[in-house]
Amino acid sequence: MRLSSSTPCVPVTRRAMLALAAVLPFRASAQETWPSKPVRIIAPVAPGGGVDLVARTIADRLAPVFGQPFVVDNQSGGGGIVASQLVTRAAPDGYTLMVGYVGTHGANPAVRKLPYDAINGFTPIARVGGTPNVLVATPALRVRTVAEFIAWAKAHAGEMSYGTAGAGTLTHLAMEQFKEATGVAMTHVPYRGVTPAIFDVLAGQTQAAFPGLAAALPQITAGKLTPLAVTGLQRHRLLPDTPTLEELGYHGFDGVQWYGIVGPPGMPAAIVTRLNTAINAELALPELAARLAGEALDPMPMTPAQFGDYIRNDIAKWTALVKARHLEMD
């Protein structure tokens, strides 16, 4: 018996249609019932500090919203590489999230060859907030303004050094950006963390630093560090008398130490939208702003698309600076 070429297509097509009909309701149901079990938020650092605070704050706020525990899992190591690899390889089912921040999704991709793709290897969900960096100097210099600081540095060429939280960190890149814009020469002294860098400014071992505002604020308040300028597009509420570099005529210093929530690539849009809506609603509440204020963080809500664009632009910005300053590191 001779069969026409079209005969086998009938049962195959029907099987495909039946399979599709079975899968689509399952997928829709999975998204509609999410979350049906605890959700993990990975903090790519050890407990303590801004990243950990954001992870625990968001976890605490989302648990009652979704009726499931949101559990913080601290996965430190490699400057965020360990956690980032874990998340980018996780199932995109909404049960594994991470605090992506300027280290994992800004500075690190600009200065290092990473075993993960900071742009395509994640799903941007929501930006939570940010805090500016503040240019500080030891009071021993007797400078009160950026102009006086630049004049002192140029008059004492070869004597000026600054401390950072480590090579390739935002505290390093921010000062390199400042050096590029002003032409001052300063020796970089990297430390293992921002605290020892600040301590050596206090001790007179170095003359300046560009730490995050939260780290420097106690010493500024005590009069032990002189704040000269902050990054960002507007003055910070905690330092109303300290100008931005932007208003002083140094453009492009809009970078901040930012934090957000990301997930594995390919997360369902419905889950991403639900998370973004919930997080942005919480960021609008005064009590959440008060809690973030402990790290000098201001809420900075965005849509997932806006957050994705922000990450791309931040990486591009720091990559351009790294190339201009020849700062590439393995």
TIDREN-383269 format. One record per residue: residue in three letters; x, y, z of N, C-alpha, C, O in turn. Coordinates in steps of 0.05 Angstrom, whole numbers, plus 32768, in hexadecimal, padded with zeros to 4 digits. Example, Ala and Ser with C-alpha at 12.3 -4.5 7.8 and 13.67 -1.06 7.14 Angstrom:
% residues 2
ALA81087F8E809C80F67FA6809C81087FBE809C811D7FBE80A9 SER81017FD3808E81117FEB808F81028001809D810C801780A1 
This chain:
% residues 330
MET80117FE880008000800080008012801980008025801B8010 ARG800B802C7FEF801C80447FED800F805A7FFD7FF780617FFB LEU80208066800E8017807B801F801F80968013803580988009 SER800E80AA8016801680C4800C802980D08020802A80C98037 SER803980E38016804E80F0802780418100803E804F81068052 SER80288106803C801C81158052800F810480678008810E807C THR800D80EA80627FFF80D98076800C80D980927FFD80DB80A5 PRO802680D68095803280D580B0802E80F080BF803180F080D7 CYS8029810580B18028811F80BF8010812180D28011813180E5 VAL7FFB811380CC7FE3811680DC7FE7810E80F97FE3811E810B PRO7FF080F480FE7FF380EC811A800A80FC8128800881018140 VAL802081038119803681128126802C812D812F803181368145 THR801D813A811D80138155812480008153813C80008165814E ARG7FEF813F813C7FDC813C81537FEB8137816D7FE481428182 ARG80018127816B801081218184801D813B818E801E814181A6 ALA8028814B817A80358164818280218177818F8027818481A3 MET8009817881837FF48189818E7FEC818081AA7FE7819081BC LEU7FE9816681AD7FE1815C81C77FF7816181DC7FF1816881F3 ALA8010815E81D48026816381E68027818081EF802B81878206 LEU8024819281DB802481AE81E0800C81B681F3801081C78205 ALA7FF581AA81EE7FDE81B081FE7FE281A7821B7FD881B3822E ALA7FF28192821F7FF881888239800C81998248800A819E8260 VAL802081A48238803681B38245802E81CF824C803581D98261 LEU801F81DD823A801881F9823F800981FD82598010820F8268 PRO7FF481ED825F7FE781F182797FFA81EC82907FF781FA82A5 PHE800D81D9828D801F81D482A3803181EC82A8803681F482BF ARG803B81F88292804D820F8295803D822682A18047823482B3 ALA8026822B82978015824182A1800F823C82BE8010824F82CF SER8008822382C58002821D82E1801A822182F38017822B830A ALA8032821982EA804A821C82FA804F823A8300805782418316 GLN804B824B82EC804F826882F0803A82748302803F82868312 GLU8021826B82FF800B8276830F800E826E832C8006827D833E THR801882568331801A824C834D80348254835A8038824E8372 TRP80478260834B806082688356805C827E836A804C82918365 PRO8068827D8382807A8267838B806A8253839C8059825B83AC SER8070823A83988062822583A88076821983BC806F820583C9 LYS808E822483BE80A2821B83D180B5823283D780B3824783CA PRO80C7822F83EA80D9824583F180EA824E83D980F2823E83C8 VAL80F0826883D98100827483C4811B827C83D0811C828883E6 ARG8131827683C2814B827C83CC8156829683C08155829983A7 ILE815F82A883D0816D82C083C6818A82BE83CE819182BF83E6 ILE819B82BB83BB81B882B883C081C582D383C381C182E583B2 ALA81D382D783D981E482EF83DD820082E783D7820B82D683E5 PRO820D82F383C3822782EA83BA823E82F583CC825482FA83C2 VAL823982F783E5824C830183F9824882F38413823482E58417 ALA825A82F78426825782ED8441824282FF844F823D83158446 PRO823682F68465822383068473822E8321847C824683238483 GLY821E8336847A822683518482822A83628469823283588454 GLY8225837C846C8229838F845682118393844581FB8387844A GLY821483A3843081FD83AC842081F08395841081D78394840F VAL82008383840481F4836E83F481E3835C840681CC835483FF ASP81ED8354841D81DF8343843081C68351843A81B18344843D LEU81C8836B844081B0837A8449819A8379843581838375843B VAL81A1837E841B818D837E8406818083638404816883618401 ALA8190834E84058185833284028171832D8418815B83238413 ARG8179833384318167832D8448814F83408449813983378451 THR815283588441813C836B844081278362842C810F83628432 ILE8130835C8414811D835383FF81108339840680F983358402 ALA8120832784128115830D841A80FF8311842F80E98304842D ASP81048322844280F08327845780D68333844C80C1832E8456 ARG80D98345843880C28353842D80B28341841A809983448419 LEU80BF832F840C80B1831F83F880A383078404808F82FE83F9 ALA80AD82FD841A80A182E58426808382E8842C807382D78423 PRO807B82FD8439805E8300843E804E83078425803683008424 VAL805B83138411804D831A83F98045830183E9802F82FF83DF PHE805882EE83E8805382D683D8804B82BD83E9804582A883DD GLY804C82BF8403804382A98414805682928414804E827B841B GLN806F8296840E808482828410809D828E841B80A282A68418 PRO80AE827E842980C78289843380DA8291841C80DC82828408 PHE80E782A7841F80FD82AF840D811682AD841F811A82BD8431 VAL8127829A8418813E829384298158829E841E815E829A8406 VAL816782AD842E818182B88425819782A2842881998296843D ASP81A6829F841381BC828B841281D5829A840B81D982A283F4 ASN81E7829E841E820082AC841982148299840C821C82858417 GLN821C82A183F4822F829183E4824682A383DC824782AE83C6 SER825A82A783EF827082B883E9828682A983DA8286829083D9 GLY829882B883CE82AF82AC83C082B382B783A582A182BA8395 GLY82CC82BE839F82D482C7838582C882E2837E82C482E88366 GLY82C282F3839282B6830D838C829B830B837F8294831C836E GLY828C82F68386827182F3837B827082DE8365825A82D8835B ILE828782D4835C828782C18346827982A7834D826A829C833D VAL827E829D836582728283836D82548285836C824782738361 ALA824982998378822C829C8378822182A1835C820C82968355 SER822E82B1834D822582B883328224829F83208211829B8311 GLN8238828E832282388276831282218263831B82148257830A LEU821C8262833582078251833F81EC825A833481DC8249832B VAL81E88274833481CE827F832B81CA827D830D81B482758304 THR81DE828382FE81DB828382E181D6826782D681CC826382BF ARG81DD825282E681D9823682DE81C0822A82EA81B9821382E5 ALA81B2823982FB819B822F83098182822D82F78181823A82E2 ALA816F821D82FF8156821B82F08148823682F1814682428306 PRO813D823F82DA8130825982D98113825882E28101826282D5 ASP810E824C82F980F38247830280EA825B831880D482588323 GLY80FB826F831E80F38283833280FA827B834E80F4828A8361 TYR810682648352810D825C836E812A826183758132825B838C THR8139826C836381558274836981598291835E815782968346 LEU815D82A38371816282BF836A817D82C88376818982B88385 MET818682DF836F81A082E9837A819F8307837B81928315836C VAL81AE8312838F81B3832E838F81CB8334837C81E2832E8382 GLY81C4833F836581D98348835281DF8365835A81CD8375835F TYR81F9836B835A82008386836282178390835182208383833F VAL822183A88357823583B58346824E83A48343825D83A68330 GLY825483938357826B838183558267836B834182778368832F THR8251835C8344824D834583338243834D83178248833E8304 HIS823683648314822A836C82FB8232838882F28223839482E3 GLY8249839182FB825283AB82F3827083AC82F0827B83AC82DA ALA827E83AE8307829B83B0830782A9839782FF82BB839882ED ASN82A28380830A82AF8367830482AF836082E682C4835A82DA PRO8298836282D88298835D82BC82AA837082AB82B283698295 ALA82AF838782B682BF839B82A882DD839682AB82ED839D8299 VAL82E5838982C18302838782C6830C836A82C58325836682C4 ARG82FA835682C48303833B82C682F6832982B182DF832F82A8 LYS8303831482A982F782FF829982E882EC82AB82F482DE82BB LEU82CE82EC82AA82BD82DE82BC82B382C482B082AF82C38298 PRO82AE82B082C182A2829782B68284829882B48276828482B3 TYR827982B082B4825C82B482AF825782CD829F826882DF829F ASP824182CE8292823982E58281822682F78292820F82F08297 ALA8230830E829B8221831F82AD8208832B829F81F6833482AD ILE8207832B828581F08336827781DC8320826E81C583218276 ASN81E6830D825E81D482F9825381D182E1826681BF82D08261 GLY81E182DF827A81DF82C8828C81CC82CB82A381CA82BA82B5 PHE81BC82E182A381AA82E682B9819082F382AF818F82FE8299 THR817B82F182BF8163830082BA8161831782CD815F831382E5 PRO8162833082C3815F834782D58142834882DF812F834682CF ILE813E834C82F98124834C8305811C83678310810883738308 ALA812D837283228126838C832E813F8398833A814F838B8347 ARG814383B28336815883C08344814C83C9835F813683D38360 VAL815C83C68374815283CC838F815A83E88397814A83F8839F GLY817483EE8396817D8408839F819B840C839A81A883FB838F GLY81A4842383A381C08429839F81CA843E83B381B9844C83BF THR81E4844083B581F0845583C78208846083B88216845183AA PRO820D847A83BB8223848683AD823E847E83B98240847583D0 ASN8253848383AA826E848283B58275849F83BD826A84B283B1 VAL828684A283D1828D84BC83DA82AC84BF83DB82BA84AF83E6 LEU82B584D483CE82D284DA83CE82D984E783E982CF84FC83F0 VAL82EA84D983F782F284E38412831084E78413831F84D98405 ALA831984F98424833584FE8429833A85008447832885068456 THR835384FB844E835A84FE846A835A851C84718363852C8462 PRO8350852384898350853F8491836C854B8492836F85648492 ALA8380853A8494839C8544849583A38553847C83B68564847D LEU8396854F8465839C855E844D8392857A844E839B858C843F ARG837F857F84608373859A8463836785A48449836985BB8442 VAL83598592843B834A859A8424832C85958429832585828437 ARG831C85A7841F82FF85A6842482EF85A2840A82D8859C840B THR82FC85A683F482EE85A483DA82FD859383C68315858D83CB VAL82F0858B83B182FD857B839C8313858B838F832885818389 ALA830E85A5838B832385B6837E833C85B8838F835285B68385 GLU833885BA83AA834F85BB83BC835E85A083BC8376859F83BE PHE834E858A83BA835A857083BA836B856B83A18381856183A3 ILE83618574838A836F85718371838985828372839E85788369 ALA8387859A837C839E85AC837E83B4859F839083CB85A0838A TRP83AB859483A683BE858783B983CC856F83AC83E4856C83AD ALA83BC855F839E83C68547839183DB854E837C83EF85418379 LYS83D58563836C83E8856B8357840185788362841685778356 ALA83FE858583798415859283858427857E8394843E8584839A HIS841C85668399842B855283A8842C853883978427852283A1 ALA8433853B837E84348525836B844885108376845E8516837F GLY843E84F78376844F84E1837F844B84DB839D845584C783A7 GLU843D84EC83AB843984E883C8841D84DE83CF841784D783E5 MET840B84DE83BB83EF84D983BF83E984BB83BB83F184B083A7 SER83DA84AF83CD83D0849483C983B4849283D383AA84A183E3 TYR83A6847E83C8838A847A83D18385845C83D58391844B83C7 GLY8373845683E7836D843A83ED8352843283E18340844283DE THR8350841883DB8337840D83D0833083F383DD834183E783EB ALA831883E983D7831083CF83E2831C83B883D2831783A183D8 GLY832C83BE83BE833983AA83AD833A83B28390832A83C28387 ALA834D83A78382834F83AE8365833683A58356832D838E8359 GLY832C83B78346831483B0833682FA83B5834482E583B18337 THR82FA83BD835D82E183C3836B82D783DF836382E683EE8356 LEU82BF83E5836982B48400836282C48416837082C7842B8365 THR82CE8410838882DE8425839682F8842B8387830384418389 HIS8302841783788319841B836783128429834D831F843D8345 LEU82FD841F834082F5842B832682EC8448832982F184588317 ALA82DE844E833F82D5846A834382ED847D834582EC8493833A MET83028474835383198486835683298488833B8333849D8335 GLU832A8472832C8337847383128327848582FF8334849382EF GLN830D8485830282FD849882F2830384B582FA830584C682E9 PHE830784B98314830E84D4831E832984DD8313832D84F3830B LYS833D84CB8314835784D1830A835784D782EC836584E982E3 GLU834784C882DE834484CC82C1833884E882BB834184F582A8 ALA832584F082CB8317850982C68327852282CF8324853782C4 THR8338851E82E38346853582EF8364853782E98370854C82EB GLY836F852082E1838C852082DB839E851E82F383B6852182F0 VAL83938518830A83A48515832283B184FA832183A684E78316 ALA83C884F8832E83D684DF833083D684D5834D83DF84E4835F MET83CC84BD835183CB84B1836C83D28494836A83CB84878357 THR83E0848A837E83E7846E837F83D1845D838B83C6846483A0 HIS83C98448837D83B48436838683BF8422839B83D284158396 VAL83B1842183B283B8840E83C7839F83FC83CC838D840583DA PRO839E83E483C0838783D383C4838783C483DF839C83BC83E8 TYR837083C183EB836D83B284048359839B8400834C839983EB ARG8356838B84148342837584138329837F8421832383778438 GLY831B839184148303839C8420830683BA8425831C83C48426 VAL82EF83C7842782EF83E4842982F683ED8445830284038449 THR82F083DE845A82F683E68475831483EB847A831B84008484 PRO832683D88473834283DE8477834C83F68466835E8404846E ALA834083FA844F83478410843E8341842B844D8351843D844C ILE832A842C8459832284448468833384488480833B845E8487 PHE833A8432848E834A843484A683668440849F8371844F84AF ASP837184398488838B84448481838A84618479839E846F847C VAL8373846A846F83708487846B836F84958486837B84AA8489 LEU8361848984998360849584B3837B849684C1838184A884CF ALA838B848184BB83A6847F84C783BB849084B983D1849284C2 GLY83B3849B84A283C684AB849383D8849C848083EB84A78475 GLN83D38481847D83E38471846B83DD8478844E83EE8476843C THR83C4847E844883BB8488842E83AC84A2843383A684A98449 GLN83A884B1841D839C84CB8421837F84CD8419837184E08420 ALA837584BA8409835A84BC83FF834E84A183F9835C848D83F9 ALA833484A183F48326848983EC830B849183DF830384A883E1 PHE82FE847D83D282E5848383C582D1846D83CC82C7845F83BA PRO82CC846983E682BB845383EF829D845983EB8295846F83E4 GLY828D844483EF8270844883F082698459840882778459841C LEU825384688406824B847B841B8247846D8436824F8477844A ALA823A8455843582348448844E824E8441845E824E84448476 ALA826384398450827C8431845D828A844A846982978448847E ALA82888460845C8297847884648288848A84778294849A8486 LEU826D84888478825C849B84878264849D84A4826584B484AE PRO8268848884B3826F848B84D08287849C84D4828884AD84E6 GLN829C849984C382B484A884C782B184C584BD82BE84D784C7 ILE829F84C984A9829984E484A0828A84F384B78291850A84BD THR827784E684C2826784F284D7827884F984EF8274850D84FD ALA828C84E884F5829E84ED850C82B48502850582C485098517 GLY82B5850B84ED82C8851F84E582E4851484DF82F7852384DE LYS82E584FA84DB82FF84ED84D7830684EA84B9831D84E484B2 LEU82F284EE84A882F684EE848B82E88507848082D3850F8489 THR82F48513846C82E8852B845F82DB8522844582E885198433 PRO82C08526844482B2851F842A82B58536841682B1854D841D LEU82BE852F83FE82C2854483EA82AD854483D482A5855983CB ALA82A3852C83CD828F852B83B88283850F83B8828F84FC83C1 VAL826B850D83AD825E84F383AA825884ED838D82568500837C THR825584D48386824C84CC836B822E84CE836A822184D2837F GLY822384CA8353820684CC835081FE84E78344820F84F88340 LEU81E484E9833E81DB8501833081CF8516834381C8852C833A GLN81CD8510835C81C48523837081D1851F838B81DA85098391 ARG81D28534839B81DE853183B581CF851D83C681B7851983C3 HIS81DE851083D781D184FC83E881C58508840181D1851B840D ARG81AE84FF840981A0850A842081B18509843A81AD851A844C LEU81C384F6843C81D484F4845481EC8506845481F9850B8468 LEU81F38511843C82098524843981FF853C8428820985408412 PRO81EC854B843281E08560842281F38576841A81EE85858407 ASP8209857A8429821C858F842382338586841182458596840B THR8233856C840A8248856283F9823F856183DC822B855383D6 PRO824C856E83CA8243856F83AE82478555839F8258854583A7 THR823985528389823F853C83778255854583648259855D8360 LEU82648532835A827885388346826C8544832D82788554831F GLU8253853B83288245854583108241856383128246857182FF GLU8238856D832982338589832B824D859A832C824D85B28328 LEU8264858C8332827D859A83318289859A8315829F85A58311 GLY827B858E83028284858F82E68292857682DD829C857682C6 TYR8293856282ED829F854882E58289853582DE827C852982F0 HIS8284853282C4826D852282BB8273850582B9828A84FC82B6 GLY825E84F582BB826184D882B9826484CA82D4826684B182D5 PHE826484D982EA826784CC8304824C84C68310824584CD8327 ASP823C84B88300822184B08309822084948315820B848A831C GLY8237848783168237846B83208232846A833E823A847B834D VAL822484558346821E84508362822284338368822484228356 GLN8225842D838282258411838A82088407838B81FA840D839E TRP820183F9837681E583F1837381E083D4837981F383C48378 TYR81C783CD838081C083B2838681A583AC8379819383BD8377 GLY81A2839383708188838B83648184836D83678195835E8372 ILE816E8363835C81678347835D8168833C8340815B8347832E VAL81778326833C817883198322817282FB8326817282F1833C GLY816E82EE8310816982D18310817782C482F9818582D182EA PRO817482AA82F78180829B82E0817582A582C6815F82B082C5 PRO818282A082B0817882A88296815F8298828E815D82818295 GLY814D82A58280813582978277811E8294828B810D82838287 MET811E82A5829F810882A382B380ED82AB82A580ED82BD8294 PRO80D7829F82AC80BD82A682A080B782C382A580BA82CD82BC ALA80AD82D1829180A782ED8294809282F282A98093830782B7 ALA807F82E082AD806A82E482C1807682E582DD806D82F582ED ILE808982D482E3809682D382FD80A782EC830180A682F88317 VAL80B582F482EC80C6830C82EE80B4832482F380BB83358304 THR809E832682E6808C833D82E98081833E8306807F83538312 ARG807983268310806E8325832B8083832E8340807C833D8352 LEU809B8325833C80B0832C834F80B6834A834D80B983588361 ASN80B98354833580BF8371833180A98382833D80AF8396834A THR8090837B8338807A838B8343807A838B8361807683A0836E ALA807F8374836D807F8372838A8097838183968093838F83AA ILE80AE837F838B80C6838D839580C283AB839380C883BA83A5 ASN80B983B4837C80B583D1837880A083DC838B80A283F38395 ALA808B83CC8391807783D583A4808383D883C0807C83EB83CE GLU809483C583C780A183C783E280B483DE83E380B683EB83F8 LEU80C283E483CD80D583FA83CD80C7841583D180D3842983D9 ALA80AD841683CB809E842F83CE8095843483EB808B844A83F2 LEU809A842083FD80918423841980A68430842A80BE84298428 PRO809F8444843A80B28452844B80C28440845E80DA84458462 GLU80B6842B846880C4841A847B80DB840B846E80EF8405847A LEU80D78404845480ED83F684468104840A8440811B84038443 ALA80FD842284398112843684348122843B844E813A843F844D ALA8114843B84658122843F847E813584288484814B842D848F ARG812E8410847D814083F98482815883FA846F816F83F58478 LEU815484028456816B84048444817D841B844B8195841A8444 ALA8173842F8459818384468461819A843E847381AD844D8476 GLY81988426847F81AE841D849081C88419848181DE841A848C GLU81C68415846681DD8414845581DE842C844281EB842A842D ALA81D18442844A81D0845A843981C58454841E81CC8462840B LEU81B48440841C81A884388402818E844783FD817D8449840F ASP818B845083E58171845C83DD8163844A83CA8170843E83B8 PRO8149844683CC813A843583B9813D8440839D813B84588398 MET8141842D838A81438435836E81358421835D81428411834F PRO811A8421835D810B840D834E810E84108330811184268326 MET810C83FA8322810D83F9830580FC83E282FB80F683CF830A THR80F483E382E280E783CC82D580FE83B882CF811583BF82CE PRO80F7839F82C9810C838B82C1811C839582A98134839282A8 ALA810E83A08295811C83AA827D812F83C18283814583C18279 GLN812683D38294813783EA829B814F83E082AB816583EA82A7 PHE814B83CC82BC816183C282CC817583B482BA818D83B682BE GLY816C83A582A7817D83988293818E83AC828481A683A88280 ASP818283C2827B819083D7826D81A583E4828081BB83EB8277 TYR819D83E7829981AF83F482AC81C883E382B081DF83EE82B1 ILE81C583C982B281DC83B782B581EE83B9829D820783BB82A0 ARG81E383B8828581F383BA826D820283D4826B821A83D48264 ASN81F583EA8272820284048271821884078286822C84138281 ASP821383FB829E822783FD82B3824083EE82AB825783F782AF ILE823D83D682A0825483C68297826383D58281827C83D58281 ALA825483E0826E826183EE82588271840682628286840C8258 LYS8266841482758273842C8280828D8425828D82A284328288 TRP828D8411829F82A5840982AD82B983FC829A82D283FE829E THR82B083ED828682C183E1827282D183F6826382E983F3825E ALA82C3840C825C82D18422824D82E6842E825F82FC84358255 LEU82E08432827982F4843E828B830C842B828E83238434828E VAL830684128291831C83FE8295832F83FE827D834783FD8280 LYS83248400826583358401824D8345841B824C835C841B8244 ALA8338843182538346844B8253835D844C8267837184588262 ARG8359843F827D836D843F8293837F842682938392842482A3 HIS837A84148280838A83FB827E838A83EB8298839F83E582A3 LEU837283E682A2836F83D982BC836783BC82BA836183B082CF GLU836783B082A2835E839482A0836D838282B38385838382B6 MET835D837082BF8369835C82D1835E834182CA8347833E82C1 ASP836E832C82CE8365831082CA8355830782E2834B82F082E2 
